[in-house]
Amino acid sequence: MNCWFLIINFFNVFVIIHCQTWAGKYRWASSCNQTACCCGSGTLNITQISSTVLGVITGANSLCPVPVIYENLVNISGYTIYQQQSFGTVIWTLSSDSQSLTLTIPSFPSACNDGAIKNSAESFTHWFKFMLILATGSLWIKVMHF
């Protein structure tokens, strides 16, 4: 019985790691200097368009050339994205728990870097799925034991 418990727990951890995803609604951490840099504002929405393309929509502050930023991030293959722009490279990094991301621009002052936190509703969904899998696995063990 202990062996089954370990296998099911291993499976649960695997599912959580495998479910790491960029998609979701984020709120900006507002660490970007709004008076000196073009910064995101409002909500950051990321949609998984395909396995290698993300769609990004966010508001922008008054120092940006447009009030809303629409971007497609292409050739996505992991949890760090290097987006080439005319002003330099923007590095997007997703946390291992998919709950936050950071944006850095090495050619700009660090005051222009920012981050975003995934809305708590998204976080709740992942925990609910985890608990559902754990409960199903536990029930399966009990059924197999009898």
C-alpha positions as CSV (number, residue, x, y, z in Angstrom):
1,M,0.0,0.0,0.0
2,N,2.9,2.4,0.7
3,C,4.2,1.8,-2.7
4,W,1.0,2.8,-4.4
5,F,0.8,6.0,-2.3
6,L,4.3,7.0,-3.4
7,I,3.5,6.4,-7.1
8,I,0.3,8.4,-6.9
9,N,2.0,11.3,-5.0
10,F,4.8,11.2,-7.6
11,F,2.1,11.5,-10.3
12,N,0.5,14.5,-8.6
13,V,3.8,16.3,-8.4
14,F,4.4,15.5,-12.1
15,V,1.0,16.9,-13.0
16,I,1.7,20.2,-11.2
17,I,5.1,20.6,-12.9
18,H,3.6,19.7,-16.3
19,C,0.8,22.2,-15.8
20,Q,3.2,25.2,-15.7
21,T,1.6,27.7,-18.0
22,W,2.0,31.3,-19.2
23,A,-1.7,31.7,-19.9
24,G,-3.7,33.8,-17.5
25,K,-4.5,37.3,-16.2
26,Y,-1.8,39.1,-14.3
27,R,-1.6,42.3,-12.4
28,W,1.5,44.4,-12.7
29,A,3.8,44.6,-9.7
30,S,4.4,48.3,-10.6
31,S,8.1,48.2,-9.9
32,C,8.7,49.9,-13.3
33,N,9.5,53.6,-12.9
34,Q,6.4,55.2,-14.5
35,T,8.0,58.6,-14.8
36,A,11.1,57.4,-16.7
37,C,10.1,54.3,-18.6
38,C,7.4,52.8,-20.9
39,C,5.6,50.5,-18.4
40,G,2.7,48.1,-18.5
41,S,-0.4,49.2,-16.6
42,G,-3.7,47.6,-15.7
43,T,-4.1,44.0,-16.5
44,L,-1.7,41.8,-18.4
45,N,-3.5,39.1,-20.3
46,I,-1.6,36.2,-21.8
47,T,-3.3,33.6,-24.1
48,Q,-1.7,30.4,-25.4
49,I,-2.4,30.7,-29.2
50,S,-0.5,27.6,-30.1
51,S,2.3,25.5,-28.6
52,T,4.9,28.0,-29.7
53,V,2.9,31.3,-29.7
54,L,1.6,33.5,-26.9
55,G,-0.7,36.4,-27.3
56,V,-0.1,39.4,-25.0
57,I,-2.5,42.3,-24.3
58,T,-1.8,45.0,-21.7
59,G,-2.4,48.6,-20.9
60,A,0.6,51.0,-21.2
61,N,1.5,54.1,-19.3
62,S,1.8,57.6,-21.0
63,L,5.5,57.2,-21.9
64,C,4.7,54.4,-24.3
65,P,3.9,55.2,-28.0
66,V,0.5,53.4,-27.7
67,P,-2.1,53.1,-24.9
68,V,-2.5,49.4,-25.3
69,I,0.2,46.9,-26.2
70,Y,-0.7,43.9,-28.4
71,E,2.1,41.4,-28.9
72,N,2.6,37.9,-30.2
73,L,5.6,36.1,-28.6
74,V,6.8,33.5,-31.0
75,N,9.0,30.4,-30.8
76,I,8.1,29.7,-27.2
77,S,9.8,26.6,-26.0
78,G,10.3,27.1,-22.3
79,Y,9.8,29.4,-19.4
80,T,12.2,32.2,-20.5
81,I,11.5,34.1,-23.6
82,Y,13.9,36.4,-25.4
83,Q,11.8,39.0,-27.4
84,Q,13.8,41.0,-29.9
85,Q,12.6,44.6,-30.1
86,S,14.1,47.7,-32.0
87,F,15.4,49.0,-28.6
88,G,16.9,45.7,-27.4
89,T,15.9,42.4,-26.0
90,V,13.1,41.9,-23.5
91,I,13.5,38.9,-21.3
92,W,10.3,37.3,-20.0
93,T,10.7,34.8,-17.2
94,L,7.9,32.7,-15.8
95,S,8.2,31.4,-12.2
96,S,8.2,27.6,-11.5
97,D,4.8,27.8,-10.0
98,S,3.4,29.9,-12.9
99,Q,2.2,32.5,-10.4
100,S,4.5,35.4,-11.4
101,L,6.6,36.6,-14.3
102,T,9.4,39.1,-14.6
103,L,10.3,41.4,-17.6
104,T,13.9,42.7,-17.8
105,I,15.5,44.8,-20.5
106,P,19.3,44.5,-20.1
107,S,20.0,47.5,-22.3
108,F,17.8,49.8,-20.1
109,P,18.2,50.9,-16.5
110,S,16.9,48.4,-14.0
111,A,14.2,50.9,-13.0
112,C,12.4,49.9,-16.2
113,N,12.2,46.2,-15.2
114,D,8.8,45.0,-13.9
115,G,7.0,41.9,-12.8
116,A,3.4,40.7,-12.7
117,I,1.4,38.4,-10.4
118,K,-1.2,36.0,-11.7
119,N,-4.7,36.7,-10.3
120,S,-5.6,34.6,-7.3
121,A,-8.6,33.0,-9.2
122,E,-6.1,31.4,-11.5
123,S,-4.1,30.1,-8.6
124,F,-7.2,28.7,-6.9
125,T,-8.0,26.7,-10.1
126,H,-4.6,25.0,-10.1
127,W,-4.9,24.1,-6.4
128,F,-8.4,22.8,-6.9
129,K,-7.2,20.5,-9.7
130,F,-4.3,19.3,-7.5
131,M,-6.7,18.5,-4.6
132,L,-9.1,16.8,-7.0
133,I,-6.3,14.5,-8.3
134,L,-5.1,13.8,-4.8
135,A,-8.6,12.9,-3.6
136,T,-9.2,10.7,-6.6
137,G,-5.8,8.9,-6.1
138,S,-6.6,8.3,-2.4
139,L,-10.1,6.9,-3.3
140,W,-8.5,4.7,-5.9
141,I,-6.1,3.2,-3.3
142,K,-9.0,2.5,-1.0
143,V,-10.9,0.7,-3.7
144,M,-7.9,-1.3,-4.8
145,H,-7.1,-2.3,-1.2
146,F,-10.5,-4.0,-0.7
